Amino acid sequence: MAPVEFFEAPAKYFRWAIRQKPAIFWALVIGTMGPVMAFTVPPIRNYFGDGPRPQIPLTYPSKSRPTACYTATEGRIPKGPRKIPQGYDD
């Protein structure tokens, strides 16, 4: 049996590919799951209460900016000058 072209008869191509070329068949199955999941997963996550993530800060807090806008990173960024470790000089 000659290979079947996908766009001529997709169902017939899948039947041929599952027997003759299983790697191609599973690649097509997994490849079609991506766009489907892009539209189905976010509503499911919202249903279970997984809301939007806090925005990642794009700048390091400085003295010219108020610290109120960095509440998400409060306590995670050390204050003061950076301590350089000793003994690692080249």
Buried (B, 14 or more C-beta within 10 A) or exposed (E): EEEBEBEEEEEEBBEBBBEEBEEBBEEBEEEEEEEEEEEEEEEEEEEEEEEEEEEEEEEEBEEEEEEEEBEEBEEEEEEEEEEEEEEEEE
